[in-house]
Amino acid sequence: MVTIQDIADRLGISVSTVSKGLNGGKDISESLRQQVLDTAVEMGYTQKRKARVNKRIAFFIENMACEKEDDFGYEILLGFQQGAFRDKDSVDIIPITPEFQQEIRYDNYMLENDYAGAFLLGLALNDPWMQQFCDTTFPTLLLDNFISINPKLGYIGTDSEEGIEMAISHLYSLGHEKIAFLNGSKDSMISDQRMRAYLHSMNKYHLPIDPNLAVYGYFVADAAKYHVPAFLDAGVTAILCGNDSIAEGVIKCVKEAGFSVPEDISVIGFDDLPFAAELDPPLTTIRQNRGGLGKCAFFILSGLVSNIPSSRVLLRPTLVARKSTAIAKPRIALRRTDSLDSVLRVNPRLYEENLKDQL
């Protein structure tokens, strides 16, 4: 069990200062108090504060890992817990599945367990609870999902349009014109947002759009092997990816096909997970401030609990340029492959919107 002494040793301060930080002492600075609280949560010092809990909050997770530093949800959960710890709220981490959502209604679960509000990560658009959120009376915050008609619901995420445009602008500045996009999963609001942003940005820079180079996959590295060979045959010089895991798979596939990154093919990811800087070559990517997402999520949810409606809150992304992108090297197309996962087949309405923008 983590002790006050452990926290003091980590920060290089006295035990009495740690105690003041944990218990709201007035004679230390606010910045030091927050540092003590954040470190306490990071180290797992939570048990001794349970008797002083103000409210209970549910943190639901589906299709997202949060256990390790390389997991996308890790820093989001940590930031959320740090916010809750300062307010003396308790957070229950609850993994869920579509089957779980079929078995019990969202409002019933919240009521039975006396939760004041909930933050949900990783839900798909077709999940059972998504429809129930339209009528829920419980303060609820969604990551990268949105219900427009319920003031009890809020949305938090990173500005995908700005992030994808940063990536396309970076590649354009390096002379790339034939840029493929390997997106995340179907039935995902964030995947559709990023696909729309890709099409819009390609239009903005007057770059050619081939729907077979704009495809949906999955948010895992294995998605690359199903699409990268067709991208290479089509003569692309750069591949933009829906997240860093996909980008890791893309780099592997490009190398296995006998090409070099970035000399032959440039690769860009999205998220800037810790492993991105350790790839060979280190990955150029769009950074999401995941710790900031978690902290903001707690404050927004607290506002919803206090009857302060919040619609959409977007954090700004940052381009992190590393060694996986370089000046474009012209390539010749060998063949064209019609993809069953192209935007034209998966989301024809979104593609048609893009065609209208071109006119």
N, C-alpha and C positions, 0 to 999 in steps of 0.2 A: 504494500500500500504506500502511495506517495505521501510524504510528510511535508510540513512547512519547512523543515530543514532542507529537504531535497530541492524545494523551489528556491530557497535562499542560496543554496550552493550553485544552482544553475544560473541565477542572475548575478551572483557575486554581491549580495546585499545581506543585511542582518535578518534574523528570524523575526525580530520585532517589526521591521519594515514590511516584511511579507504579511505579518498578521494585520498590520494597519491597512494594507492594500486589500486583503480579503474581507475585512470587516468595516470598510468605509471610514477609516481614520481620516481626520481632517488635516493633519500636519504632514502629509506627503503630497506631491504634485499629482495632478490628474493623469498626466502621461505615465508616471511611474505606477500609479494604481492600475491603469489599464494594462500595463506590461505585466504586472503581477498576476492579474486575473487571466490574461491570455495565456501566460505560461502555465498557470495552474490547470487550465482546461487541457492544454496540449499534453501535459504530463499525466492527466487522468485524475487530478485531485478534485473529486466531486462528492464523495460519499458524506463527508461531514457537514455538508450544507443542505442535505435533503430535508431536514426537519424545518428548514426556514424557506421552503419553496412557496412562491407566490401563485404560480399557475402551471398547469401541465400542458405541454405542447407535443403533438405527434409529428414525427419526421418520417414520412413514408418514402420507401425506395423501391423502384422496379427497374430491372434491366440496367442497373448501374452499380459499379463497385465503389466502395468508400473506405476500404480497410487499409490500403497501402498508399504511400505518397505518390506513386505513379498512377493511382486510380483517379479518374476524373472527379468523382464526388468527394474525395478525401478532404481537400481544402475547403470545399463548400460546407461540408458537415462541421469541420473544425471552426470555421468562421461563425456559423450559426450557433454552435455550442458556446463560443466565447461571448456572443451577444447575450445569450440566455443566462449564462453564469453571472454576468454583471447585474442582471435584473433579478437574480435569485429564482429563475424559472427552471423547471425540470424538462428535459427533452427525452422522449422515448423514441428509439430508432426501430422502425417497424418495416421489415422487408415484406413486399406484397407481390401477388401474381394476379393475372386475370381471373383465375379460378377463385382466389380469395375474394375478389371483388364481386364475383357472382354469388358467393355464399352469404354475404352480409352487406347491407346497404351502408353507404358512407355515413350518413347522419346517425344511423343506429349505432355504428361503431364508436363514433365520436361521443355520443351521449352516454353510452354504457360505460365508457372508460373515462368520463369526466374531463375531456380535452377542451381547452379554451380555443384552440386553433390548430392548424396543420400546415406543413410545408411538404410538397410532393415533388419528387424528382423521377424522371425517366418514364412517365406514362405515355402510352401511344394514343393516337386520336380515336381509335376504336375500342379503347378500354371501357368496361362497364361503368366505372365511376365518372367518366367524362360527361356522360349525359346527366348523371345525378347532380353534378356540380351546378347545373343551370338553376336548381331550386334549393340548394343547400342553404341553411341558415347559420352555418358555422364559418367563422373567418378562415379563409383558405387561400394559400399562395401557391402558385404553380411555377416551376422552372420550365421555361421554353414552351409553355402551353397557355392558352388564353380562352376564357369564356366571357363574352362581351356583355351579357345581359344581366349579370348578377353583381350587385355592389359589394357582396361579401367576398368576391373573388378578386385576386390580384395576379399580376404576371411580372416575373423578373427574368432577365436574361442579358446577353451581350448583343450589341448591335451588329447583327450578321451582315446587313447591307453594307455598313461601313467597313467591316472586316474583310469581306470578300472583295470589295472595291480596292482596298489597300493591296490585297494580293495581286489582283489583275493589273493595277497601276504599276506595281513593282515589276511584274513580268514584262509589261509593255515597255517600261523604261530600259529593259535589257534586250529589247528587239523581238520579243516573242509575239507571234501572231496566232499560231495554231495551238490553242491551249485547251486541253481536256479537263473535265471536272468529274471526279469520282466522288459522288455524294454519299450521305449516310442512308439510313433505312427508309423504306416507303412507310406511309401511314404515320409520319412524324412531321409536326408543324415546323420544327427547326430545319429539317431537311428541305421542306418546300420553301422556307424563307431563304435558305442559302442557294437553292437552285434559281429562284427568282432573282436574287442578287447577282449571281453569276451571269445570267442572261442579260440583265440590265447593264452590268458593267462591261460585258463584251460589246453591247450596242454602243455604250457611251464612248468607248475607244475605237469604234468602227472596225471591230475585229470580226472575222467570219465565224458564224455559228453553225456547227453541224450537230443536230440533235443526238446523233450516235456517239458523240464525244461528251455528251452531258447525260450521265447515267446515274441511277440509284443503285447502291450496293447495301452494305451493312457497316456499322461503326466498328469493324474489326479488321485486323490486318489481312485475314484470309480473303476479304472481298477483292483484293487487288488481282489475284490470279485469274479471276473470271473476266476481267476487263482490260488489264494492261496490254496483253498481246494484241488486241484489236486496236488500241490506242497507238501502239508502236507501228503496226501495219499501216495506219492512217497517216503516219508522218508527223505526229505531234512533236513539239519541241519542249513542252512543259505540261505537267499534270498537277492540278490543284485538287486537294483532298479535303473531304468533309471533316476529318479530325486527324490527329497525329498517328493514331494506330493504323489507319488506312495508309497514311504516308509511309509508315515503316514497311508495310507490305509492298507498297509500290516500289520503293527503293530496292527491296529484295528482288522483285520480279524483273525490274529493269536490268539489274546486274546479271541475273540468271539468263536473260536474253542476249547478253553480250554487249550491252551498252554501259556507258559510264554516267554517273550522277556527280556533278552537274554538267560535265563537258558535252554530253549528248542530249540528256534530258534533265530539265530542272524540275524540282519537286517542292511543293509548298503544303504544309499541314495547317491545322487549326486547333487551338487550345493552349499550346506550349506546356505540355506535361513535362515533368522532370526528365524523363528519358529522352526527350526530343534533342536536347543538347549533347547527348551521348551517342547518338546514332552516327553511322559512317556513310556519308558525311553528316556533320551536325545539321539539323533540320531548320530551314527557314519556315517560320510559322506565324500564325496570328494568335497573339496571347489573349486569353481571357483571365481577368483577375478573379480567380475562383474563391479566394479568401474573402475578397470584397463582396462577391455575390452572396456568400453565406451571411456575412455581417449585415448587409443591406436587407437580405431576406428577413432576418429576425426583426429588424426595425420596422419594415413594411408590415409584417404580420402583426406586430404589436399595435401598429396604427389601426389595422383592420379590427383587431380585438377591441380597440377603443372607439369603434364606429367612425374611423377616418377612412373613407373609401379611397382606394388606390387602383388605378387602371394598369398601365404598363410602365415599368421602370427598366431602362436599358443602360448598362454600363458600356463605356467606350473600350474598344479593343486596341491593341498595339501591334504593329508589325515588328517582328524580331527577325532581322536578316542574318542568316548564318551562311554555311558553305554549300547548301544543296541547290542554290540557284546561281546562274551565271549567264553571260551573254549568249543569245540564241545562236545555235548552229543549224543552218538550213538542212532539212531532211526531205527525202522524196517519199511520197505515199506509194505503197505497194498494192494495197487493196482496201476496199471499203466493206465493213461488216455492219449489217443492220442489227442493232441491239434490242432485245426484248425488254431491257431495263432502261431504255432511253427515255428522256423526258417526254418525247412525243407519244410514247406508248403508255407510260405510267401516269403522266399528268398532262394530257393534251391541252386542257384549258389553260394551264400556266404557259405552255409553249405558244399557244395562239395569242395570248396577251402580249408576249414578246414580239410576235410577228407584227401586231398592230403598232407597237412602239417603233418598229423599223420603218413603217410607212410615213 
